[in-house]
């Protein structure tokens, strides 16, 4: 079974004294493997955004903890996952969904430099584009929220999609064209009818629709929640998603990326780990 953790479970497990060796033994005993995404790494690396030694030490501790867990696999990002899914529909085979050994070595070498420190200026700059995306997310949320003159009353994401079929179709077409250009009408219909075979693409589309549903119903959307929703893409390739974030749990229940959603306490019980937190 593939297990994917939001970032907060690592904090809770480490803080409660569950060592990476204990977690590794439990995973191996139950035949499970840990999935780690680039979004996990980016959140840990954000500890180096401001030059605060105490924050950097927290980042080092979390990276050391994650690096000590076996077995683990690094999943490719959306830029690789989604084209791979679409190529598979056309009978083509691309690497993935996990990073090949050479890319794993490069990714781990980058974050090893953050652990051993100090990271180079080039390493820090590699993260700036990620932080810029967060700021852009906050701006877009404000723009979309301000553009609504009348609140939608859809009680769920599914109801919202049914109420706005044209908006759903536009969103699907936008995402398909993003990853397959140029595209004919026949090809658009082909991919649209096979979204169930593209878990990462479907998760991306539904996450976007979820944000629009939240804003349309007059609810606020914090910029970090936009970033958290990226986890649903990686979780679409896992069997279990672990988080203590109730808001994220509720979002995943609407988006339905596929993985079973559990708390850290439930996850620890599944593995027989000594843990008494949430």
C-alpha positions in Angstrom: 0.0 0.0 0.0 1.2 3.5 -0.9 1.0 6.1 1.8 1.3 9.8 1.2 1.6 12.3 4.1 0.7 15.9 4.3 3.5 17.9 5.8 2.0 18.2 9.3 2.1 14.5 10.1 5.9 14.6 9.9 5.9 17.3 12.6 3.5 15.4 14.8 5.3 12.0 14.5 8.7 13.6 15.0 7.5 15.7 17.9 5.8 12.7 19.6 9.1 10.7 19.6 8.3 8.3 16.8 11.6 7.8 15.1 12.2 7.4 11.4 13.6 3.9 12.2 10.3 3.0 14.0 8.2 4.3 11.2 10.4 2.5 8.6 10.1 -0.8 10.5 6.3 -0.5 10.7 5.9 0.4 7.0 8.1 -2.6 6.0 6.3 -5.0 8.4 2.9 -4.1 6.8 4.2 -4.1 3.3 3.6 -0.3 2.8 5.8 2.3 1.1 6.0 6.0 1.7 5.4 8.5 -1.2 7.1 11.9 -1.0 6.3 14.7 -3.4 8.1 17.8 -4.5 5.4 19.7 -2.6 6.5 18.1 0.6 10.1 19.1 -0.1 9.1 22.7 -1.0 7.2 23.2 2.3 10.2 22.0 4.3 12.5 24.1 2.3 10.4 27.2 3.0 12.0 27.2 6.4 15.0 28.8 4.6 12.9 31.6 3.1 13.9 34.0 5.9 17.4 33.9 7.5 16.2 32.7 10.9 18.5 30.0 12.3 15.7 28.4 14.4 13.5 28.0 11.4 16.3 26.5 9.4 17.0 24.0 12.1 13.3 22.9 12.1 13.7 22.4 8.3 16.8 20.4 8.8 15.2 18.2 11.4 12.2 17.5 9.2 14.3 16.7 6.1 16.5 14.4 8.1 13.4 12.6 9.4 11.9 12.1 6.0 15.3 11.0 4.5 15.5 8.4 7.2 12.3 6.7 6.3 12.4 3.5 4.2 10.9 2.4 1.9 10.2 5.7 0.2 9.6 6.8 -3.4 9.6 10.2 -4.9 6.6 10.9 -7.1 7.0 13.0 -10.2 5.4 16.5 -10.3 2.2 17.4 -12.3 4.3 18.6 -15.2 5.4 15.0 -15.7 2.4 13.0 -14.3 -0.3 14.6 -16.5 1.5 14.4 -19.9 2.4 10.7 -19.0 -1.3 10.0 -18.4 -2.4 11.6 -21.6 0.4 9.8 -23.6 -0.7 6.5 -22.1 -4.2 7.0 -23.5 -2.5 7.3 -26.9 -0.6 4.1 -26.5 2.7 5.8 -25.6 4.8 4.9 -22.6 6.7 7.6 -20.7 8.7 7.2 -17.5 6.8 7.4 -14.2 4.8 8.0 -12.1 7.9 7.9 -9.8 11.2 9.6 -10.5 13.9 7.5 -12.1 17.0 6.9 -10.1 19.0 9.7 -11.7 16.4 12.3 -10.9 16.0 10.9 -7.4 19.7 11.4 -6.9 19.6 15.0 -8.1 16.5 15.8 -6.0 18.0 14.3 -2.8 21.3 16.0 -3.4 19.6 19.3 -3.6 17.9 18.8 -0.3 20.9 17.2 1.3 22.6 20.6 0.7 19.8 22.2 2.8 20.4 19.6 5.5 24.1 19.9 5.6 24.0 23.7 5.0 24.2 26.3 4.2 22.4 26.0 0.9 23.9 28.0 -2.0 22.4 31.1 -3.4 21.4 29.1 -6.5 19.6 26.6 -4.3 17.7 29.4 -2.6 16.8 30.9 -5.9 15.4 27.6 -7.1 12.7 28.0 -4.5 11.8 31.6 -5.3 9.6 30.7 -8.2 7.6 28.5 -5.8 7.0 31.3 -3.3 6.1 33.6 -6.2 3.4 31.0 -7.1 2.0 31.3 -3.6 1.7 35.1 -3.9 0.1 34.7 -7.3 -2.4 32.3 -5.7 -3.4 34.8 -3.1 -3.8 37.6 -5.7 -6.0 35.3 -7.9 -8.1 34.3 -4.9 -8.8 38.0 -4.2 -9.6 38.7 -7.8 -12.0 35.8 -8.1 -13.7 36.5 -4.8 -14.2 40.2 -5.7 -15.7 39.3 -9.1 -18.6 37.5 -7.6 -21.7 39.7 -7.3 -24.1 37.0 -6.1 -23.3 33.9 -4.0 -23.9 30.5 -5.3 -25.9 28.1 -3.0 -24.6 24.8 -4.2 -24.1 22.6 -1.0 -21.3 20.5 -2.5 -18.8 20.4 -5.3 -20.8 17.8 -7.2 -23.9 20.0 -7.0 -21.8 23.0 -8.1 -20.6 21.1 -11.2 -24.2 20.1 -12.1 -25.4 23.6 -11.6 -22.6 25.0 -13.9 -22.1 22.4 -16.6 -20.6 25.1 -19.0 -18.1 26.2 -16.4 -17.1 22.6 -15.8 -16.6 22.0 -19.5 -14.6 25.1 -19.9 -12.3 24.1 -17.0 -11.8 20.6 -18.4 -11.0 22.0 -21.8 -8.6 24.5 -20.3 -6.6 21.9 -18.5 -6.5 19.5 -21.4 -5.3 22.3 -23.8 -2.7 23.2 -21.2 -1.1 19.8 -21.5 -1.9 18.9 -25.1 -1.4 21.6 -27.7 -2.3 21.9 -30.5 -5.5 19.9 -30.1 -8.3 19.1 -32.4 -12.0 18.8 -31.5 -11.8 15.0 -31.9 -8.8 14.8 -29.6 -10.5 17.1 -27.0 -13.5 14.8 -27.0 -11.2 11.8 -26.7 -9.5 13.1 -23.6 -12.6 14.5 -22.0 -14.3 11.1 -22.2 -11.3 9.4 -20.5 -10.6 11.5 -17.5 -11.3 8.5 -15.2 -8.0 7.1 -16.6 -6.0 10.2 -15.7 -6.0 10.5 -11.9 -3.6 13.5 -11.7 -5.3 15.4 -14.4 -8.7 14.8 -12.9 -7.4 15.8 -9.4 -6.1 19.0 -10.9 -9.4 19.9 -12.6 -11.4 19.1 -9.5 -9.1 21.1 -7.2 -9.6 24.1 -9.5 -13.4 23.6 -9.5 -13.3 23.2 -5.7 -11.6 26.6 -5.3 -14.2 28.2 -7.6 -17.0 26.6 -5.7 -15.7 27.9 -2.4 -15.3 31.4 -3.7 -18.7 31.3 -5.5 -20.4 30.4 -2.3 -18.8 33.4 -0.5 -16.2 31.5 1.5 -12.7 32.7 1.9 -9.8 30.9 0.4 -6.5 31.5 2.1 -3.5 31.5 -0.2 -1.9 28.6 1.6 -5.0 26.5 1.0 -4.4 26.8 -2.7 -0.9 25.5 -2.2 -2.2 22.6 0.1 -4.5 21.4 -2.7 -1.5 20.5 -4.8 -1.2 17.5 -2.4 -4.3 16.0 -4.0 -2.5 15.5 -7.2 0.3 13.4 -5.6 -2.3 11.6 -3.4 -4.1 10.4 -6.5 -1.3 7.9 -6.9 -1.5 6.7 -3.2 -3.9 4.5 -1.3 -3.9 6.5 1.9 -3.5 10.2 2.6 -2.6 11.3 6.1 -3.3 14.7 7.5 -4.5 16.4 10.7 -5.7 19.5 8.8 -9.5 19.3 9.1 -10.0 21.9 6.4 -7.8 19.9 4.0 -9.7 16.7 4.9 -13.0 18.4 4.0 -11.5 19.6 0.8 -10.3 16.1 -0.2 -13.7 14.7 0.6 -15.2 17.1 -2.0 -12.4 16.7 -4.6 -12.2 12.9 -4.2 -8.6 12.3 -5.5 -9.0 8.6 -4.7 -6.9 8.0 -1.5 -8.5 7.1 1.8 -8.1 10.1 4.2 -6.9 9.3 7.7 -5.6 11.3 10.7 -2.1 10.7 12.1 -3.7 8.8 15.1 -5.5 6.4 12.7 -2.3 6.0 10.6 -0.3 5.2 13.7 -2.9 2.7 14.9 -2.8 1.0 11.5 1.0 0.6 11.9 1.0 -0.2 15.6 3.1 2.9 16.4 3.2 4.5 19.9 1.4 7.7 19.3 -1.2 9.7 21.3 -1.7 12.8 19.2 -4.5 13.9 16.8 
